[in-house]
């Protein structure tokens, strides 16, 4: 029973947090410096996704081979492919 209470409470808390951002959007003015910086959110998100993919590929290569050089041999091509596929 307590597991379900935790799940429902977490879901409700998450929903209320997202709802509060929607409600506060119309009431809070954003400073111009933050408005300019918000244009960098999308490139930063793509960079985070790409780096996570490179790190995951490198970790898998090292775990499978036991060689740290495998991280470079696998990570660099993954980085190049990811860079080529992401919009610039």
C-alpha positions as CSV (number, residue, x, y, z in Angstrom):
1,X,0.0,0.0,0.0
2,X,2.8,2.5,0.9
3,X,4.4,1.9,-2.5
4,X,1.3,3.1,-4.3
5,X,1.2,6.2,-2.1
6,X,4.8,7.0,-3.0
7,X,4.1,6.5,-6.7
8,X,0.9,8.6,-6.6
9,X,2.6,11.3,-4.6
10,X,5.6,11.5,-7.0
11,X,3.3,11.7,-10.0
12,X,1.2,14.4,-8.4
13,X,4.3,16.3,-7.4
14,X,5.7,16.1,-10.9
15,X,2.4,17.2,-12.4
16,X,2.1,20.2,-10.0
17,X,5.7,21.2,-10.7
18,X,5.0,21.3,-14.5
19,X,1.7,23.1,-14.0
20,X,3.3,25.8,-11.8
21,X,5.8,26.6,-14.6
22,X,2.9,27.1,-17.1
23,X,1.0,29.3,-14.6
24,X,4.0,31.4,-13.7
25,X,5.1,31.9,-17.3
26,X,2.6,34.7,-17.9
27,X,3.3,36.5,-14.6
28,X,7.1,36.6,-14.5
29,X,9.2,38.8,-16.8
30,X,12.5,37.4,-17.9
31,X,15.5,39.6,-17.9
32,X,17.0,40.3,-21.4
33,X,20.2,38.5,-20.5
34,X,18.3,35.3,-19.8
35,X,16.2,35.8,-22.9
36,X,19.4,35.9,-25.1
37,X,20.8,32.9,-23.3
38,X,17.7,30.9,-23.9
39,X,18.7,30.6,-27.6
40,X,21.6,28.4,-26.5
41,X,19.4,25.7,-24.8
42,X,18.8,23.6,-28.0
43,X,22.5,23.4,-29.0
44,X,23.4,22.5,-25.4
45,X,20.8,19.8,-25.3
46,X,22.1,18.3,-28.6
47,X,25.6,18.4,-27.3
48,X,24.6,16.6,-24.1
49,X,22.9,13.9,-26.1
50,X,25.9,13.5,-28.4
51,X,28.3,13.3,-25.5
52,X,26.2,10.7,-23.7
53,X,26.2,8.6,-26.8
54,X,29.9,8.8,-27.2
55,X,30.5,8.0,-23.5
56,X,28.1,5.0,-23.7
57,X,29.8,3.6,-26.8
58,X,33.3,4.0,-25.2
59,X,32.2,2.4,-21.9
60,X,30.7,-0.6,-23.8
61,X,33.9,-1.0,-25.8
62,X,36.1,-1.0,-22.7
63,X,33.8,-3.4,-20.9
64,X,33.8,-5.8,-23.8
65,X,37.5,-5.7,-24.6
66,X,39.1,-4.7,-21.3
67,X,41.3,-2.2,-23.2
68,X,41.2,1.6,-22.6
69,X,42.4,2.1,-26.2
70,X,39.1,0.6,-27.4
71,X,37.3,3.7,-25.9
72,X,39.2,5.9,-28.4
73,X,38.8,3.5,-31.3
74,X,35.1,3.4,-30.8
75,X,34.4,6.8,-29.3
76,X,35.9,8.9,-32.0
77,X,34.0,7.4,-35.0
78,X,30.8,7.7,-32.9
79,X,31.6,11.3,-32.3
80,X,32.3,12.0,-36.0
81,X,29.0,10.3,-37.1
82,X,27.1,12.1,-34.4
83,X,28.6,15.5,-35.4
84,X,27.8,14.8,-39.0
85,X,24.2,14.0,-38.3
86,X,23.4,16.8,-35.9
87,X,22.2,20.1,-37.4
88,X,24.7,22.9,-37.0
